[in-house]
Amino acid sequence: MPPLPIPEHPPVAWYLILSAILFGLGVAGFLFRRNIITVFMSIELMLNAVNLSFIAFSYQLKQVSGHIFTFFVMVVAAAEAAVGLAIILTIYKNKSTLEVDEINSLNN
Amino acid sequence: MDSLFFLAFAAIAVACGINLVIQTHPITSALSLIGVMGSLAVLYLLLGAEFIAMVQLVVYAGAIMVLFVFVIMLLNAGAEKRVARPWKPYLVGAPLLVIFVGVASCILHDMLGDSDPVIFGSFTQGGAREIGRSLFTEYLLPFEVTSVLILIAILGAMVLARKEF
């Protein structure tokens, strides 16, 4: 069997590149989508991408600090999801819409 | 073997991420996000972060996404309406985003070309014991501050969910 053109073990840089790609996708969703819930989920995707970076650097530096940071990011994400979804519920009760373009009462 | 695992789950993560962005219905996006989180949990396991992988599955893919799906179902959120938006931001934004990701990837690859290969099982500090010890000694103050943050979040969510608004 001929040797694979890829290394047997992936370098840490691959994880970081994957993290960059996922972060870019999160930014794209945040900018291009109009549904407020999808925008919110794009933020979660960006947080996940950053978490992957933390874990990869933690592996490279052989330290556990990155895991702790990831843990705190998850806690903050949970709190953010609770408050953010409550805000979305309130917006929907008042405006009956989820389109970010139509929520413009602070415009002008 | 590790590379194949990495490539397979990275492909799943990227495919689910693209699906999250291009789908117009929020419930499809939510399921795609669950796919991203599940494959990221596998990647955490490959990096030796067992505790974080489990927390990712239980807290992120479990609790937070259930909250999202619950709200989507509660609001009966349908697909986005097709409306004409100004197209110039897309014309500028999409290439910029691709350039950003490309440049970031190149820089990472060049700077970390000699980074360690990730060998499964070589990093053994990611268990609950080590994380817990570090959390309750070195990072005790941030941990306690986090509890205040959670309390504030609970109060904020309760205030926002009252009937008067």
Chai-1 contact restraints between the chains, C-beta under 6 A:
chainA,res_idxA,chainB,res_idxB,connection_type,confidence,min_distance_angstrom,max_distance_angstrom,comment,restraint_id
A,I6,B,S3,contact,1.0,0.0,6.0,A-B,restraint_1
A,H9,B,D2,contact,1.0,0.0,6.0,A-B,restraint_2
A,H9,B,P117,contact,1.0,0.0,6.0,A-B,restraint_3
A,H9,B,V118,contact,1.0,0.0,6.0,A-B,restraint_4
A,H9,B,I119,contact,1.0,0.0,6.0,A-B,restraint_5
A,P10,B,S3,contact,1.0,0.0,6.0,A-B,restraint_6
A,P10,B,F6,contact,1.0,0.0,6.0,A-B,restraint_7
A,P10,B,V118,contact,1.0,0.0,6.0,A-B,restraint_8
A,P11,B,S115,contact,1.0,0.0,6.0,A-B,restraint_9
A,P11,B,P117,contact,1.0,0.0,6.0,A-B,restraint_10
A,V12,B,S115,contact,1.0,0.0,6.0,A-B,restraint_11
A,V12,B,D116,contact,1.0,0.0,6.0,A-B,restraint_12
A,A13,B,L108,contact,1.0,0.0,6.0,A-B,restraint_13
A,A13,B,H109,contact,1.0,0.0,6.0,A-B,restraint_14
A,A13,B,L112,contact,1.0,0.0,6.0,A-B,restraint_15
A,A13,B,S115,contact,1.0,0.0,6.0,A-B,restraint_16
A,L16,B,L108,contact,1.0,0.0,6.0,A-B,restraint_17
A,I17,B,S105,contact,1.0,0.0,6.0,A-B,restraint_18
A,I17,B,L108,contact,1.0,0.0,6.0,A-B,restraint_19
A,L18,B,A10,contact,1.0,0.0,6.0,A-B,restraint_20
A,A20,B,V101,contact,1.0,0.0,6.0,A-B,restraint_21
A,A20,B,A104,contact,1.0,0.0,6.0,A-B,restraint_22
A,A20,B,S105,contact,1.0,0.0,6.0,A-B,restraint_23
A,I21,B,V14,contact,1.0,0.0,6.0,A-B,restraint_24
A,I21,B,V101,contact,1.0,0.0,6.0,A-B,restraint_25
A,L22,B,G17,contact,1.0,0.0,6.0,A-B,restraint_26
A,G24,B,L97,contact,1.0,0.0,6.0,A-B,restraint_27
A,G24,B,V101,contact,1.0,0.0,6.0,A-B,restraint_28
A,L25,B,G17,contact,1.0,0.0,6.0,A-B,restraint_29
A,L25,B,V21,contact,1.0,0.0,6.0,A-B,restraint_30
A,A28,B,V21,contact,1.0,0.0,6.0,A-B,restraint_31
A,A28,B,L97,contact,1.0,0.0,6.0,A-B,restraint_32
A,G29,B,V21,contact,1.0,0.0,6.0,A-B,restraint_33
A,L31,B,G93,contact,1.0,0.0,6.0,A-B,restraint_34
A,R34,B,E80,contact,1.0,0.0,6.0,A-B,restraint_35
A,N35,B,P26,contact,1.0,0.0,6.0,A-B,restraint_36
A,N35,B,E80,contact,1.0,0.0,6.0,A-B,restraint_37
A,I37,B,P26,contact,1.0,0.0,6.0,A-B,restraint_38
A,I37,B,I72,contact,1.0,0.0,6.0,A-B,restraint_39
A,T38,B,P26,contact,1.0,0.0,6.0,A-B,restraint_40
A,T38,B,S29,contact,1.0,0.0,6.0,A-B,restraint_41
A,M41,B,S29,contact,1.0,0.0,6.0,A-B,restraint_42
A,M41,B,L33,contact,1.0,0.0,6.0,A-B,restraint_43
A,N48,B,L40,contact,1.0,0.0,6.0,A-B,restraint_44
A,I55,B,Y44,contact,1.0,0.0,6.0,A-B,restraint_45
A,I55,B,L47,contact,1.0,0.0,6.0,A-B,restraint_46
A,I55,B,A49,contact,1.0,0.0,6.0,A-B,restraint_47
A,Y59,B,L47,contact,1.0,0.0,6.0,A-B,restraint_48
A,Y59,B,F123,contact,1.0,0.0,6.0,A-B,restraint_49
A,Q60,B,S115,contact,1.0,0.0,6.0,A-B,restraint_50
A,Q60,B,D116,contact,1.0,0.0,6.0,A-B,restraint_51
A,V64,B,Q125,contact,1.0,0.0,6.0,A-B,restraint_52
A,V64,B,E130,contact,1.0,0.0,6.0,A-B,restraint_53
A,V64,B,S134,contact,1.0,0.0,6.0,A-B,restraint_54
A,H67,B,A49,contact,1.0,0.0,6.0,A-B,restraint_55
A,H67,B,I52,contact,1.0,0.0,6.0,A-B,restraint_56
A,H67,B,G126,contact,1.0,0.0,6.0,A-B,restraint_57
A,H67,B,I131,contact,1.0,0.0,6.0,A-B,restraint_58
A,I68,B,S134,contact,1.0,0.0,6.0,A-B,restraint_59
A,I68,B,Y139,contact,1.0,0.0,6.0,A-B,restraint_60
A,T70,B,I52,contact,1.0,0.0,6.0,A-B,restraint_61
A,M74,B,V59,contact,1.0,0.0,6.0,A-B,restraint_62
A,V75,B,T146,contact,1.0,0.0,6.0,A-B,restraint_63
A,A78,B,I64,contact,1.0,0.0,6.0,A-B,restraint_64
A,A79,B,L149,contact,1.0,0.0,6.0,A-B,restraint_65
A,A79,B,I150,contact,1.0,0.0,6.0,A-B,restraint_66
A,A79,B,A153,contact,1.0,0.0,6.0,A-B,restraint_67
A,A81,B,I64,contact,1.0,0.0,6.0,A-B,restraint_68
A,A81,B,L67,contact,1.0,0.0,6.0,A-B,restraint_69
A,A82,B,A153,contact,1.0,0.0,6.0,A-B,restraint_70
A,A82,B,A157,contact,1.0,0.0,6.0,A-B,restraint_71
A,V83,B,A153,contact,1.0,0.0,6.0,A-B,restraint_72
A,V83,B,G156,contact,1.0,0.0,6.0,A-B,restraint_73
A,V83,B,A157,contact,1.0,0.0,6.0,A-B,restraint_74
A,L85,B,L67,contact,1.0,0.0,6.0,A-B,restraint_75
A,L85,B,V71,contact,1.0,0.0,6.0,A-B,restraint_76
A,A86,B,A157,contact,1.0,0.0,6.0,A-B,restraint_77
A,A86,B,L160,contact,1.0,0.0,6.0,A-B,restraint_78
A,A86,B,A161,contact,1.0,0.0,6.0,A-B,restraint_79
A,I87,B,L160,contact,1.0,0.0,6.0,A-B,restraint_80
A,T90,B,L160,contact,1.0,0.0,6.0,A-B,restraint_81
A,T90,B,F165,contact,1.0,0.0,6.0,A-B,restraint_82
A,Y92,B,L75,contact,1.0,0.0,6.0,A-B,restraint_83
A,L98,B,A77,contact,1.0,0.0,6.0,A-B,restraint_84
